[in-house]
Amino acid sequence: MNTPTSPQIAPGAQALPRVAVLATGGTIAGSAPDAANTAGYQAGVIGVAQLLAAVPGLDALAQIHAEQVASVDSKDMSFALWSALVQRVNELLAGDDIDAVVITHGTDTLEETAYFLHLTVKSRKPVILTAAMRPASALSADGPLNLLNAVALAASGQAAGQGVLVAFNNRIHCARDVTKISTYAVDAFQSPEIGALGWVQDGRVEFQRRALRPHTVDASFNADVQWPQVEIVTSYAGVSRIAVDALVSAGVRGIVVAGTGNGSIHITLQQALAEVAARGVAVVRASRVGSGHVMHNGAAKDDALGFVSAGTLNPYKARVLLMLALAAGTNEKAALQRVFDTY
Ligand code: ASP
């Protein structure tokens, strides 16, 4: 990770917005042995200067300040890198030299990083994540246009106050709602149930609607925390309680369950989870379905079993929120449910 430097942009030198591009790696910075190869590549090997050089027209949109924050395949995302990233974003946006931040990231855990930042960045200035499904070396690489669109969105003046956004394949998504839905297709991200907020095309940004839930300056979470251990288990035919028992023996503070259907849980797993909930482990019910919500099912079920319901958050995002809530000292079930109903 590079040591952070001060932005090299002279304030007021030009009228263009000043956008910091923070590179973290991913396929957008990936390289393969030949141009037809879109799977056998190494992620995160191309530096931010080369990424920017592949995008014609950036200079007409913004004054760019570039930093290489990391060079990782986002499957290996860590709490340490999240901490470094949010700290740098907050530093840059607190100053007068930068108007917006664009983060290049791998697609695999982009939705987790985006939601984490959505809840922990302390600024109303735009923060946009983008990525690519094809490596930079590929025929029809999608990274350059995604990066151009992300900078156009950051510089547009329309993204301020909207929390962390994801610009991908022309669409603008809210960090809370977006998820990866394809292992290979260029149109790899959707906001299931809720839909994208708008789009960017040919440099033109158009929002159709806004996300309503609190984020960034209106969220009461701190990123500078000791991360509580929170893990995910899945419900499926014939599931055992082995994973739950092992996790609790290892000292987890919380478990998110990726339930079947509307967050339903196999009776074996449900009994195990109810037992550990009674012993103080936070248990959050989400769904493995990928779309729709998991509603709090009231006195007869969630309240009796000691479970919290995740609403429209998928299990991976529910885990991020649960970690932040536990780290902030929210442990009690009703208080945790209010957190999930709020964010
Ligand atoms: N494994 C890559 C990553 O998440 C995939 C991608 O970026 O598309 O870093």
Boltz pocket constraint, residues with backbone or C-beta under 6 A from the ligand:
constraints:
  - pocket:
      binder: B
      contacts: [[A, 25], [A, 26], [A, 27], [A, 28], [A, 43], [A, 72], [A, 73], [A, 74], [A, 75], [A, 105], [A, 106], [A, 107], [A, 108], [A, 109], [A, 131], [A, 132], [A, 133], [A, 134]]
      max_distance: 6.0
